[in-house]
């Protein structure tokens, strides 16, 4: 399966307009944003766990990173409330689920294969002091990518030009970028060489971003 698999193209998906699709596990549904591969795939997805639902135990052969958007994600490593950013690199394993239910934004098979840096972070707790109406947290950095989280005040401007393209997920609030009005749940992918020029809406914006990684996008090595 290929979905938004041409990484030289700008893509905007308003996830609240995408139908939920059932996963192989009852009670776990997903909204696909991009994908290369079948059930094992390089994928960017929003996943919803119904209350008391679980996914089967599995090993992350290609790594997994996710943000808890709503509710509480749970596994044998602990409880992960909304606003938590988690990196589970290749060779890690768990049995995920949620007693209260949750929604997560998850990326699969997008790690360096020798990465073993496993961690969780409270994104808001990592924010630094505001500069020009923007508070920034650097959540992860390696030779291929930089992952950040930002709070933008109303009307704040965010202009970035990153080698290797970038992704933006709207966690909350709104902002405009080019001709697109982005809102909570909107996902923007900018190809290599395309700058980001965004302005936060009247309620400000909370934004997760990843930059530098798109030239390395490839199908799972299976």
VEXDRENTI-773808 format. One line per 3 residues: their letters; for each residue x, y, z of N, C-alpha, C. Coordinates in Angstrom, 1 decimal, m for minus. Atoms other than C-alpha are relative to their C-alpha. Layout:
<nodes>
A) X:Y:Z:X:Y:Z:X:Y:Z | ...;
</nodes>
This chain:
<nodes>
XXX) 0.8:m1.2:0.0:0.0:0.0:0.0:0.9:1.2:0.0 | m0.7:m1.3:0.0:1.2:3.5:m0.8:m1.1:1.1:0.2 | 0.9:m1.1:m0.2:m0.5:6.6:0.6:0.9:1.2:0.3;
XXX) m0.9:m1.2:m0.2:1.1:10.1:0.3:1.5:m0.4:0.0 | m1.4:0.6:0.0:4.3:8.2:m0.6:1.0:0.8:m0.9 | m0.9:m0.8:0.7:5.8:10.9:m2.9:0.5:1.1:0.9;
XXX) m0.5:m1.0:m1.0:8.0:12.8:m0.5:0.5:1.3:m0.6 | m0.4:m1.3:0.6:8.8:15.5:m3.0:m1.2:0.9:m0.1 | 1.2:m0.8:0.1:5.2:16.8:m2.7:m0.4:0.5:1.3;
XXX) 0.6:m0.6:m1.2:3.6:19.1:m0.2:m1.3:m0.8:0.3 | 1.2:0.7:m0.4:0.8:17.3:1.7:m0.6:0.6:1.2 | 0.8:m0.5:m1.2:m1.9:18.6:4.0:m1.2:m1.0:0.2;
XXX) 1.1:0.9:m0.3:m4.3:16.2:5.7:m0.7:0.5:1.3 | 0.8:m0.4:m1.2:m7.1:17.4:8.1:m0.5:m1.3:0.5 | 0.3:1.3:m0.4:m7.3:14.2:10.1:m1.5:m0.2:0.5;
XXX) 1.4:0.2:m0.4:m10.8:14.9:11.4:m0.9:m0.2:m1.2 | 0.8:0.3:1.2:m12.0:14.5:7.8:0.3:m1.4:m0.6 | m0.4:1.4:0.5:m10.4:11.0:7.4:m0.8:m1.0:0.8;
XXX) 0.8:1.0:m0.7:m12.6:8.0:8.2:0.9:m0.9:0.8 | m0.7:1.0:m0.8:m11.5:5.6:11.0:m0.1:m1.3:m0.8 | 0.0:1.3:0.5:m10.4:2.2:9.7:0.4:m1.0:1.0;
XXX) m0.3:1.0:m1.0:m10.3:m0.9:11.7:1.4:m0.6:m0.2 | m1.3:0.7:0.0:m6.9:m2.4:12.6:m0.3:m1.5:0.2 | 0.2:1.5:m0.2:m6.4:m6.2:13.0:m0.4:m0.3:1.4;
XXX) 0.4:0.3:m1.4:m7.2:m5.8:16.7:m1.3:0.7:0.3 | 1.3:m0.6:m0.3:m10.8:m5.2:17.9:0.2:1.2:1.0 | 0.0:m1.1:m0.9:m11.3:m1.8:19.5:1.1:1.0:m0.4;
XXX) m1.1:m0.8:0.4:m8.2:m0.3:17.8:m0.2:0.5:m1.4 | 0.3:m0.6:1.3:m8.9:2.0:14.8:1.1:1.0:m0.4 | m1.1:m0.8:0.5:m6.7:4.2:12.7:m0.4:0.9:m1.1;
XXX) 0.1:m0.9:1.1:m6.5:7.2:10.4:1.4:0.1:m0.6 | m1.3:0.1:0.7:m3.7:6.8:7.9:0.3:1.4:m0.6 | m0.4:m1.3:0.5:m1.7:9.9:7.0:1.0:m0.2:m1.2;
XXX) m0.9:0.4:1.1:1.2:8.4:5.0:0.4:m1.5:0.2 | m0.3:1.4:m0.2:2.2:4.8:4.4:0.7:m0.6:m1.3 | m0.6:0.8:1.0:4.6:2.6:2.4:0.1:m1.4:0.6;
XXX) 0.0:1.4:m0.5:4.0:m1.1:2.9:m1.4:m0.5:0.4 | 1.3:0.6:m0.4:1.3:m3.5:4.0:m0.2:0.2:1.5 | 0.2:m0.1:m1.4:0.6:m4.4:7.6:1.3:0.4:0.7;
XXX) m1.3:m0.5:m0.4:4.3:m3.9:8.2:0.4:1.1:m0.9 | m0.2:m1.2:0.9:4.9:m0.4:6.9:0.7:1.1:0.6 | m0.4:m1.3:m0.4:6.7:2.8:7.1:m1.2:0.9:0.0;
XXX) 1.3:m0.6:m0.1:3.7:4.7:8.4:m0.1:1.1:1.0 | 0.4:m1.1:m0.9:2.4:7.9:10.0:m1.5:m0.1:0.1 | 1.4:0.4:m0.2:m1.0:7.2:11.6:m0.5:0.6:1.3;
XXX) 0.6:m0.3:m1.3:m3.4:8.5:14.2:m0.8:m1.3:0.4 | 0.6:1.3:m0.5:m4.6:5.5:16.3:m0.9:0.3:1.2 | 0.9:m0.1:m1.1:m7.6:5.3:18.6:m0.2:m1.3:0.7;
XXX) 0.3:1.2:m0.8:m7.9:2.8:21.4:m1.3:0.2:0.7 | 1.2:0.0:m0.8:m11.4:2.2:22.7:0.3:m0.3:1.5 | m0.2:0.4:m1.4:m11.7:1.9:26.5:0.1:m1.5:0.1;
XXX) m0.3:1.4:m0.3:m10.3:m1.4:27.7:0.4:m0.8:m1.2 | m0.5:0.7:1.2:m8.8:m2.3:24.3:1.5:m0.1:0.1 | m1.5:0.3:m0.1:m5.3:m3.7:23.8:0.4:m0.5:m1.4;
XXX) m0.6:0.5:1.2:m3.0:m4.5:21.0:0.9:m1.2:0.4 | m0.8:1.2:m0.3:m1.0:m7.8:20.9:1.4:0.4:0.3 | m1.4:m0.3:m0.3:2.5:m7.9:22.3:0.8:m0.1:m1.3;
XXX) m0.8:0.0:1.3:5.1:m7.0:19.6:1.3:0.7:0.3 | m1.4:m0.6:m0.1:8.7:m6.0:19.1:0.0:1.0:m1.2 | m0.2:m1.0:0.9:9.5:m2.8:17.3:1.2:m0.2:m0.9;
XXX) m1.1:0.3:0.8:11.7:m4.1:14.6:0.6:1.2:m0.7 | m0.5:m1.2:0.6:11.9:m0.7:12.9:m0.2:1.2:0.8 | 0.2:m1.1:m0.9:11.2:1.5:15.9:m1.4:0.6:m0.1;
XXX) 1.4:m0.7:m0.1:8.1:3.5:17.0:0.2:1.2:0.8 | 0.1:m1.1:m0.9:7.6:7.0:18.2:m1.4:0.5:m0.1 | 1.4:m0.4:0.0:4.3:8.4:19.3:m0.2:1.2:1.0;
XXX) 0.5:m1.0:m0.9:2.5:11.3:21.0:m1.4:m0.4:0.4 | 1.4:0.2:m0.5:m0.5:10.8:23.2:m0.7:1.3:m0.1 | 0.8:m1.1:0.3:m3.1:13.2:22.0:m1.2:0.2:0.9;
XXX) 1.2:0.0:m0.8:m6.0:12.3:24.2:0.0:m1.2:0.9 | 0.1:1.1:m0.9:m6.6:10.0:27.2:1.3:m0.5:0.5 | m1.2:0.6:m0.7:m4.0:7.7:28.7:0.4:m1.3:m0.8;
XXX) m0.5:1.2:0.7:m1.9:5.2:26.7:0.7:m0.8:1.1 | m0.6:0.9:m1.0:m0.7:2.2:28.8:0.7:m1.2:m0.6 | m0.7:1.2:0.3:1.8:m0.6:28.6:0.7:m0.4:1.3;
XXX) m0.7:0.5:m1.2:4.0:m2.6:31.0:1.0:1.0:0.5 | m1.0:m1.0:m0.4:6.3:0.4:31.2:m0.6:1.2:0.7 | 0.7:m1.0:m0.8:3.7:2.7:32.7:m1.2:0.6:m0.7;
XXX) 1.1:m0.8:0.6:0.9:5.2:32.0:0.5:1.2:m0.7 | m0.5:m1.1:0.8:1.4:7.8:29.4:m1.2:1.0:m0.3 | 1.2:m0.9:0.2:m1.1:10.8:29.6:0.2:0.9:m1.2;
XXX) m0.1:m0.9:1.1:m1.9:13.3:26.9:1.1:1.0:0.2 | m1.2:m0.9:0.0:1.1:15.5:26.0:1.3:m0.7:0.2 | m1.2:0.8:m0.2:3.6:12.6:26.4:0.6:m0.3:m1.4;
XXX) m0.7:0.4:1.2:6.2:12.0:23.6:0.9:m1.2:0.4 | m0.7:1.3:m0.3:7.7:8.5:23.5:0.7:m0.5:m1.2 | m0.8:0.7:1.0:10.5:6.9:21.5:0.3:m1.4:0.4;
XXX) m0.3:1.4:m0.3:10.7:3.1:21.4:0.8:m0.5:m1.2 | m0.9:0.3:1.1:13.7:2.3:19.2:0.0:m1.5:m0.4 | m0.1:1.4:0.5:14.4:m0.9:17.2:0.5:m0.9:1.2;
XXX) m0.2:1.1:m0.9:14.5:m4.1:19.4:m0.9:0.2:1.3 | 0.9:m0.1:m1.2:12.1:m2.7:22.1:m1.3:m0.7:m0.3 | 1.3:0.7:0.1:8.8:m4.4:22.8:m0.9:0.4:1.1;
XXX) 1.0:m0.3:m1.0:5.6:m3.9:24.7:m1.4:m0.6:m0.4 | 1.4:0.4:0.2:1.9:m4.8:25.0:m0.9:1.2:0.2 | 0.7:m1.3:m0.2:0.0:m1.5:24.4:m1.5:m0.2:0.2;
XXX) 1.4:0.0:m0.2:m3.5:m0.7:25.5:m0.5:1.2:0.7 | 0.5:m1.1:m0.8:m5.7:1.7:27.4:m1.3:m0.3:0.7 | 1.3:0.2:m0.7:m8.3:1.2:30.1:m0.9:1.1:m0.2;
XXX) 1.0:m1.1:0.2:m9.8:4.7:29.8:m0.2:0.3:m1.5 | 0.0:m0.4:1.4:m9.2:4.9:26.0:1.0:1.1:m0.3 | m0.9:m1.0:0.4:m6.8:7.1:24.1:0.1:0.2:m1.5;
XXX) m0.4:m0.2:1.4:m5.7:8.6:20.8:1.4:0.4:0.0 | m1.4:m0.3:0.1:m2.1:8.7:19.7:0.3:0.3:m1.5 | m0.6:m0.3:1.3:m0.1:10.0:16.7:1.3:m0.8:0.0;
XXX) m1.1:0.9:0.0:2.4:7.3:15.8:0.7:m0.1:m1.3 | m0.9:0.2:1.1:5.3:6.8:13.4:0.7:m1.2:0.1 | m0.6:1.3:0.0:6.6:3.4:12.5:1.1:m0.1:m1.1;
XXX) m1.1:0.3:0.9:9.8:2.2:10.8:0.7:1.3:m0.5 | m0.6:m1.3:0.4:11.4:5.7:10.8:1.2:0.3:0.9 | m1.1:m0.1:m0.8:14.4:5.1:13.0:1.3:m0.5:m0.7;
XXX) m1.2:0.6:0.4:18.1:4.5:12.4:0.0:m1.4:0.7 | 0.2:1.3:m0.5:18.4:0.8:12.9:0.9:m0.3:1.2 | m0.8:0.2:m1.2:21.2:1.1:15.5:m0.3:0.9:1.1;
XXX) 0.5:m0.9:m1.1:19.3:3.7:17.6:m0.5:m0.9:1.1 | 0.4:0.7:m1.2:18.8:2.4:21.1:m0.5:0.9:1.1 | 0.4:m1.0:m1.0:17.7:5.6:22.8:m1.5:0.0:0.3;
XXX) 1.4:0.1:m0.4:14.4:4.9:24.5:m0.3:1.0:1.1 | 0.3:m1.0:m1.1:12.7:7.6:26.5:m1.5:0.5:m0.2 | 1.2:m0.7:0.0:9.5:9.4:27.3:0.2:1.4:0.5;
XXX) m0.1:m1.4:m0.5:9.0:13.2:27.8:m1.3:0.6:0.0 | 1.2:m0.8:0.0:6.3:15.5:28.9:0.3:1.3:m0.8 | m0.4:m1.0:0.9:6.4:17.9:26.0:m0.1:1.4:0.5;
XXX) 0.1:m1.4:m0.6:5.1:21.0:27.8:1.1:0.2:1.0 | m1.1:m0.2:m1.0:7.6:20.4:30.6:1.3:0.2:m0.5 | m1.3:m0.2:0.7:10.4:20.6:28.1:0.2:1.4:m0.6;
XXX) 0.0:m1.3:0.6:9.5:24.1:26.9:1.0:1.0:0.6 | m0.8:m1.1:m0.5:12.0:26.9:27.2:m0.7:1.3:0.1 | 0.6:m1.3:m0.1:11.4:30.6:27.7:m0.5:0.5:m1.4;
XXX) 0.5:m0.5:1.3:9.4:32.4:25.0:0.9:1.0:m0.6 | m0.7:m1.0:0.8:11.1:34.3:22.3:m0.9:0.4:m1.2 | 0.9:m0.5:1.1:9.0:36.5:19.9:m1.3:m0.8:0.0;
XXX) 1.3:0.6:m0.2:5.9:34.8:21.3:0.0:m1.5:m0.3 | m0.1:1.4:0.2:7.2:31.2:20.8:0.9:m0.6:1.0 | m0.8:0.8:m0.9:8.3:28.7:23.4:0.3:m1.3:m0.7;
XXX) m0.4:1.1:0.8:10.3:25.8:22.0:0.6:m1.1:0.9 | m0.6:1.2:m0.7:11.3:22.3:23.3:0.6:m0.9:m1.1 | m0.6:1.0:0.9:13.8:20.1:21.5:m0.1:m1.3:0.7;
XXX) 0.3:1.3:m0.6:12.6:16.6:22.2:1.0:m1.1:m0.4 | m0.9:1.0:0.5:15.1:14.6:20.1:0.8:0.6:m1.1 | m0.9:m0.5:1.1:18.1:15.3:17.8:1.0:m1.1:m0.3;
XXX) m1.1:0.9:0.4:20.3:12.9:15.9:0.5:0.5:m1.4 | m0.6:m0.5:1.3:22.3:13.1:12.6:m1.0:0.1:m1.1 | 1.0:0.0:1.1:19.1:12.6:10.5:m1.2:0.9:0.3;
XXX) 1.3:m0.7:m0.3:16.4:14.5:12.3:0.1:0.8:1.3 | 0.2:m0.8:m1.3:15.3:17.1:14.9:m1.5:0.0:0.2 | 1.5:0.1:m0.3:12.0:16.7:16.7:m0.2:1.1:1.1;
XXX) 0.2:m1.1:m0.9:10.6:19.8:18.5:m1.5:0.1:0.3 | 1.4:m0.3:m0.4:7.4:21.0:20.2:0.0:1.5:0.3 | 0.1:m1.5:m0.1:6.3:24.7:20.2:m1.4:0.4:0.5;
XXX) 1.2:m0.8:m0.3:3.7:26.9:21.8:0.2:1.4:m0.6 | 0.0:m1.3:0.7:2.9:29.9:19.7:m1.1:0.9:0.6 | 1.0:m1.0:m0.4:1.1:33.0:21.1:m0.8:0.4:m1.2;
XXX) 0.9:m0.5:1.1:m1.8:34.4:19.0:0.8:1.0:m0.9 | m0.6:m0.9:0.9:m0.4:36.1:15.9:1.5:m0.2:m0.2 | m1.5:0.3:0.1:3.2:34.7:16.4:0.3:m0.6:m1.4;
XXX) m0.5:0.5:1.3:5.1:34.1:13.2:1.1:m1.1:0.2 | m1.0:1.0:m0.1:7.1:30.9:12.7:0.5:m0.3:m1.5 | m0.6:0.2:1.3:9.4:30.8:9.7:1.3:m0.8:0.1;
XXX) m1.1:1.0:m0.1:11.8:27.9:9.2:0.4:m0.5:m1.4 | m0.5:0.7:1.2:13.9:26.5:6.3:0.9:m1.1:0.4 | m0.7:1.1:m0.5:15.1:23.1:7.2:0.5:m0.9:m1.2;
XXX) m0.5:1.0:0.9:17.4:20.8:5.1:m0.7:m1.3:0.3 | 0.6:1.4:m0.3:15.6:17.5:4.6:m1.5:0.0:0.2 | 1.5:0.0:m0.2:12.0:18.7:4.7:m0.5:0.0:1.4;
XXX) 0.5:0.0:m1.4:9.7:18.7:7.7:m1.5:m0.4:0.0 | 1.4:0.3:m0.3:6.4:17.6:9.2:m0.5:0.8:1.1 | 0.6:m0.7:m1.0:4.0:19.5:11.3:m1.3:m0.6:0.4;
XXX) 1.3:0.5:m0.5:1.2:18.1:13.5:m0.5:1.1:0.9 | 0.6:m1.0:m0.8:m1.2:20.6:15.0:m0.6:m0.7:1.2 | 0.5:0.6:m1.2:m1.7:19.5:18.6:m1.3:0.7:0.5;
XXX) 1.1:m0.9:m0.5:m4.1:22.4:19.5:0.1:1.3:m0.7 | 0.0:m1.3:0.5:m5.1:25.8:18.3:m0.1:0.0:m1.5 | 0.1:m0.2:1.4:m4.8:27.0:14.7:1.2:0.8:m0.5;
XXX) m0.9:m0.9:0.6:m2.4:28.6:12.3:m0.1:m0.1:m1.6 | 0.0:0.0:1.4:m2.1:29.5:8.6:1.4:m0.3:m0.5 | m1.3:0.2:0.7:0.7:28.3:6.3:m0.3:m0.1:m1.5;
XXX) 0.4:m0.1:1.4:0.5:29.3:2.7:m1.4:0.3:m0.2 | 1.4:m0.1:0.2:m3.0:28.9:1.5:m0.8:m0.9:0.9 | 0.7:1.0:m0.9:m3.9:26.3:4.2:m0.2:0.6:1.4;
XXX) 0.4:m0.3:m1.3:m5.7:26.9:7.4:0.1:m1.3:0.8 | m0.2:1.2:m0.8:m4.4:24.3:9.9:m0.7:0.1:1.3 | 0.7:0.0:m1.3:m6.4:23.3:13.0:0.4:m1.3:0.7;
XXX) m0.3:1.2:m0.8:m6.2:20.7:15.7:m0.2:m1.3:m0.8 | 0.1:1.2:0.7:m5.4:17.4:14.1:0.5:0.1:m1.4 | m0.5:m0.2:1.4:m4.1:18.9:10.8:1.5:m0.5:0.0;
XXX) m1.3:0.5:0.2:m0.9:17.3:9.5:0.5:0.6:m1.3 | m0.6:m0.6:1.2:1.4:19.1:7.0:1.4:m0.6:m0.2 | m1.3:0.5:0.3:4.4:17.6:5.3:0.6:0.9:m1.2;
XXX) m0.7:m0.9:1.0:6.8:20.0:3.4:1.2:m0.8:m0.5 | m1.1:0.7:0.5:9.3:18.5:1.0:1.3:0.7:0.2 | m1.3:m0.6:m0.2:13.0:19.2:1.1:0.1:1.2:m0.9;
XXX) m0.1:m1.3:0.7:13.7:22.8:0.2:m1.1:0.9:0.1 | 1.1:m0.9:m0.2:10.3:24.1:1.0:0.0:0.6:1.4 | 0.0:m0.6:m1.3:10.3:26.6:3.8:m1.4:0.0:0.7;
XXX) 1.3:m0.2:m0.7:7.6:26.9:6.5:m0.1:1.5:0.4 | 0.3:m1.4:m0.4:6.0:30.3:6.9:m1.4:0.0:0.5 | 1.3:0.2:m0.6:3.2:30.1:9.4:m0.3:1.1:1.0;
XXX) 0.4:m1.0:m1.0:1.2:32.5:11.6:m1.1:m0.6:0.9 | 1.0:0.6:m0.9:m0.7:31.3:14.7:m1.3:0.8:0.0 | 1.3:m0.6:0.0:m4.4:32.0:14.9:m0.3:0.7:1.3;
XXX) 0.4:m0.8:m1.1:m6.3:34.0:17.5:0.1:m0.7:1.4 | m0.1:0.8:m1.2:m6.1:31.2:20.1:1.4:m0.5:0.2 | m1.4:0.5:0.0:m2.4:30.5:19.5:0.0:m1.4:m0.6;
XXX) m0.1:1.3:0.6:m1.1:27.1:18.5:1.0:m0.8:0.8 | m0.9:1.0:m0.5:0.6:24.0:19.9:0.4:m1.0:m1.1 | m0.4:0.7:1.2:2.7:22.3:17.3:1.2:m1.0:0.3;
XXX) m1.1:1.0:0.0:4.9:19.1:17.1:0.6:0.1:m1.4 | m0.7:0.0:1.3:7.5:19.1:14.3:1.2:m1.0:0.0 | m1.2:0.8:0.3:10.1:16.8:12.8:0.6:0.5:m1.3;
XXX) m0.7:m0.6:1.2:12.7:18.1:10.3:1.2:m0.8:m0.3 | m1.2:0.6:0.5:15.5:16.7:8.2:m0.1:m1.5:m0.4 | 0.1:1.5:0.1:14.2:13.1:7.9:m0.4:m0.5:m1.4;
XXX) 0.7:0.5:1.2:12.4:13.0:4.5:1.0:m0.7:m1.0 | m0.8:0.7:0.9:15.4:12.1:2.3:0.4:m1.4:0.3 | m0.3:1.3:m0.4:15.9:9.0:4.3:m1.2:m1.0:0.0;
XXX) 1.2:0.8:0.0:12.3:7.7:3.9:0.1:m1.1:m1.0 | 0.0:1.2:0.8:12.1:4.2:2.6:m0.9:m1.1:0.6 | 0.8:1.1:m0.5:10.1:1.0:2.9:0.7:m0.8:1.1;
XXX) m0.6:0.8:m1.1:10.6:m1.3:5.9:1.0:m1.1:m0.6 | m1.0:1.0:0.5:13.7:m3.6:5.5:m0.5:m1.4:0.6 | 0.5:1.3:m0.4:11.7:m6.9:5.8:0.2:m1.0:m1.1;
</nodes>
